[in-house]
Every structure is written in structure tokens, then in C-alpha cells.
Amino acid sequence: MTVLLWIILFCFIGGILSVIAASVFLTLRENTRQMVLPHLVSYAIGALLGAAFLGLLPHAINNPSVTDTHDITLTVLIGILTFFILEKFVLWRHCHSLECEAHGPESHSHAPPNEQSQLPEEHNKSAGTLVLFGDAVHNFVDGVLIAAAFLTDIHLGIVTAVAVAAHEIPQEVADFAILLQSGFSRAKALLFNILSSLTTVVGGVLAYFSLKEIESLLPFFLAIAAASFIYVAVADLIPSLHKKTEFKDSIQQIVLISLGVVTILSTHSLLH
């Protein structure tokens, strides 16, 4: 199978499966969703950090075209700061709870809490549209990063795609819920989420034809991918875990994060 087919396959599977998993997840009872979602988030943290530090960064630093490792670490730093700026414009925010501060209608209004439920329908729709736009941008970039990984090494591409899928599922669950709250029907929310996820394939295909001509830049795209994973894990996911401070919850979080890291490590080892 050619590299392009690998890219298309994993971009497509990751995006579509995460949306379908989210729609199925929302059919569960509310108490079940509230119980399972934090576990998915913990696992995603481990997968993202594992892929960044055990897969992407070593390949970027050890690339023959890299003469100074400071160039790679500087790229990671710039990437993290860039994602922070994008998040400030609500273009990168990935919600991982059923009540999202960034995309919920209340985040766009200065009305008191008891008046926010009376916001006009157009306002709610705009919140849902913003979620879709932000996801499309994020998914497109994910596709570019997956393509960069595959162009470097097939095994690295698979590991990267696994990490992307791991954090896409809890994110899609939250965003699906936001769309429903914004007035979208379940069928329309599913359709628009699928269309948004397909931008991953678009990003992957475009990157394949452009990055292949500039292979010397691949290590820097891997560094940006690592920055993306680190930022999502540290800025978006980990803070949500601190809401639960009981000892039992902390142990569960540590175990699931470790399981996410082990999954990436095992996948990487088995593929090699």
C-alpha cells in the first residue's frame, strides 16, 4: 500500500470512527456518560504525551537533515505559543467535557446565568457553527501532521494517528453535545460532524503532495505535531482532571494515563 493510501485510510478512519463513537456514546444514560468520559480523557492524555515524547520528537531530532536540536525544541516552543494564540480566538479549543467553557453559548454572552437560557435561537446556532468551524481547522491541521508522520515513517504515522483518535473521541462527544444544545437535530449534528472530520483527509492529502517536495521540513512538522499533542494534553485535558481530588479518582487517572502511554509504546514496539 502506498504512503498516500496509508494517510487517507488513517485520516478517514480516525475522523469517522470518532464521530460515530461520539454519537453512540450520547445514547447512553447521562450518569454513565458522566462516569466514562473522564476515563477517556485520562487515557487520551497518556496517548498524546506518549506519541509526542516517544514517537514524534525522537524522529524529529534524529532526522539526518537536522544539524542543531535547538531548532527542533524552538519549533516546539513556537508551536505551543501559536496554539495558545489560536485558542484565544476559539479556533483550536477542543472541549473534553459536556459543559464547554469555550464553545458554550454562555461563553459568548455577558448575561447573568439565569438569563443565558433565554438567549435567542440565532445565538445558540452561532455557538454550534463556531464549534464546527474550530473543529474543521483543528482536524485539517491534524491531517497535515498525520501526513508528515507517515512521510517520515509508516510506523510513526500509525502511532500518530492512534494518538489523534484517542483524543478525538472525548472531544467529539463534548462537541456533539454542544451542537444538540445549540438546536441541531441529532441527524444534522452527526452529518456536520462527519463533514468537519473529513477536513482531516483534506489536510492529509494536501500535505502529502506539498511536503513530499520539501522533505527537509518534515522534522519541523513533526515538532509542530508534538507541540500540538503536548498543548492539548497539558492545557485542555489535564486541568479537567484536577476537578476530582479524591484519592481513588487520582489513582484511576494515573493508571489510565499510564495505560495510554503504554499503548503508544507497545504500538511503536510491535510495529518495529
TAFEN-V508096 format. One line per field, one symbol per residue. burial: 1 if it has 24 or more other ideal C-beta (glycine too) atoms within 12 Angstrom, else 0. A space follows every 50 residues. Layout:
burial: ???
This chain:
burial: 00110111111111111111111011000000100111111111111111 11111111111010010000010011001100100110011111111101 01111101000000000010001111111111111111111111111111 11111111111111111111111111111111010000110111011111 11111111001000001111111111111111101111011000000000 0010011011101110110000
